[in-house]
Amino acid sequence: MRRHEFQPGRLVAGLSLLLAGVLYLLDSSGEVDLPWFAVVPLAVGGLSLAALVGLVTYAVRRDMRTRDRTRASSDR
């Protein structure tokens, strides 16, 4: 299996949607009495947080690539 770079935005998105799914499952089984509109803000908030994390990750990696290129060109 080929290695791939870690993407924390996808991790946050997956965890938030997993949490929303577990809460929905608990509500449907009768363990928790959750209003129907409580899961939607959780999912939307989790996806928004995932987008923010993804943007920050992209910015950091782009800055690191730029620094590596600058450092490599100045070493010549």
C-alpha positions as CSV (number, residue, x, y, z in Angstrom):
1,M,0.0,0.0,0.0
2,R,1.4,3.4,-1.0
3,R,1.8,5.9,1.8
4,H,-0.2,9.2,1.5
5,E,0.1,12.4,3.4
6,F,-1.9,12.9,6.5
7,Q,-5.0,15.1,6.0
8,P,-6.4,16.3,9.3
9,G,-9.4,18.1,7.7
10,R,-10.7,14.7,6.5
11,L,-10.1,13.3,10.0
12,V,-12.2,16.0,11.6
13,A,-14.9,15.7,9.0
14,G,-15.1,11.9,9.5
15,L,-15.1,12.2,13.3
16,S,-17.9,14.8,13.3
17,L,-20.1,12.8,10.9
18,L,-19.4,9.7,12.9
19,L,-20.5,11.4,16.0
20,A,-23.6,12.7,14.3
21,G,-24.4,9.1,13.1
22,V,-23.8,7.7,16.6
23,L,-26.2,10.3,18.1
24,Y,-28.8,9.5,15.5
25,L,-28.4,5.8,16.1
26,L,-28.8,6.3,19.9
27,D,-31.9,8.5,19.3
28,S,-33.5,5.9,17.0
29,S,-32.8,3.1,19.5
30,G,-34.5,5.1,22.3
31,E,-31.4,5.5,24.5
32,V,-31.2,9.3,24.1
33,D,-34.1,11.7,23.4
34,L,-32.6,14.1,20.9
35,P,-34.5,16.8,19.0
36,W,-34.5,16.2,15.3
37,F,-32.8,19.5,14.5
38,A,-29.8,18.9,16.9
39,V,-27.8,16.7,14.5
40,V,-27.8,19.1,11.6
41,P,-25.9,21.9,13.3
42,L,-23.5,19.3,14.7
43,A,-22.8,18.0,11.1
44,V,-22.6,21.5,9.6
45,G,-20.3,22.7,12.4
46,G,-18.1,19.7,12.0
47,L,-17.8,20.1,8.3
48,S,-17.1,23.9,8.7
49,L,-14.4,23.0,11.3
50,A,-13.0,20.5,8.9
51,A,-12.8,23.0,6.1
52,L,-11.0,25.5,8.4
53,V,-8.5,22.8,9.4
54,G,-8.0,21.8,5.8
55,L,-7.3,25.4,4.8
56,V,-4.8,25.9,7.7
57,T,-3.1,22.6,6.7
58,Y,-2.8,23.7,3.1
59,A,-1.4,27.1,4.1
60,V,1.2,25.6,6.4
61,R,2.3,23.0,3.8
62,R,2.5,25.7,1.1
63,D,4.6,27.8,3.3
64,M,6.9,24.9,4.1
65,R,7.3,24.1,0.4
66,T,8.2,27.8,-0.3
67,R,10.7,27.8,2.4
68,D,12.3,24.6,1.2
69,R,12.6,26.0,-2.4
70,T,14.1,29.3,-1.1
71,R,16.5,27.4,1.1
72,A,17.5,25.1,-1.8
73,S,18.0,28.0,-4.2
74,S,20.1,30.0,-1.7
75,D,22.4,26.9,-1.1
76,R,23.5,26.9,-4.7
